[in-house]
């Protein structure tokens, strides 16, 4: 078994990379070759794809992959991340030994590049480390920390949206119906809805005090994953009120971004938005719907929990050279700018749309 890297070797074709992910139980949308390409195209971060190859039946076969993004920032430091801006990507491998070899190669690349740390975001614990972090990988050369304070929320879907609707309690159904009674309408579409989606998204991010992603990111996702990425838009008399993007990987539909304009909260647009995503997922034949990450006990977690999903802890591994952490952990990136974020909330939305992407692209969360 040997490991090749797209930044130093010939690499493997994206088609072979994606085929391996599609056939593996732990494959994910965000580990696909195109996702790293989108990040590079939008923010300029170098993408690295590590692939483990093994000779089987006289031919080399992919037996493990690890996508990485090389993020360099004067503010937030230099790190290799798998994968920034999303919940998970991490290692997908046929065995703990291959998994370990891929992570160790990532640490070597980080050392060669002079990175402050290497972050590996997993939907499941690394087998070679165990649920509590374990020992071994990078031992002696790196300090390992594991963050498990976030959980992804995944709902197993029935065969039809009618069956899902019937499974809800009457209180939930009434909350969903309220939006329709208030005159809210829903559209599901493609890149023609990106501008309306971004109107909602940018305003919500400003209200949260968070820099907004570049509009180009969403256009690139829609163009790259044609037929797999859709926008769900809730409107009030033609005005965008609430919006989300959903992306498919095999039989799973994932929701990486969803937002609502606060001034419309009294109309319960969130309830109609999430029902519309679930209805679409059922009608398109997906087996699961992933609500994305939340912090157990907080408001977004409780909101998602009412739909019936199961929480699964996320494992974010962080390897830092030496004995002391030299840069803030991911959750602390925004904490360094608490006062700045308070001021951000007072900025006009058009201003945040200009300067926000310059900052947001450097934040790995």
Secondary structure, DSSP 4 states (H G I P E B T S, - for coil): -EEEETTTS----HHHHHHHHHHSTT--GGGSHHHHHHHHHHH-PEEEEEEEEEEETTEEEEEEEEEEEEEEETTTEEEEEESTTSS---EEESSHHHHHHHHHHHHHHHHHHT-SEEEEEESS--TTT-TT--S-TTTTTEEEEEE---EEEEEE--SSHHHHHHHS-HHHHHHHHHHHHTTEEEEEESGGGHHHHHHHHHHHHHHHT-PPPPHHHHHHHHHHTTTTEEEEEEEETTEEEEEEEEEEETTEEEEEEEEE-GGGGGGTHHHHHHHHHHHHHHHTT-SEEEEEEE-TTSHHHHHHHTTTPEEEE-EEEEEEESSS--S--GGGTTGGGHHHHHHHTTS-HHHHHHHHHHHHTT---
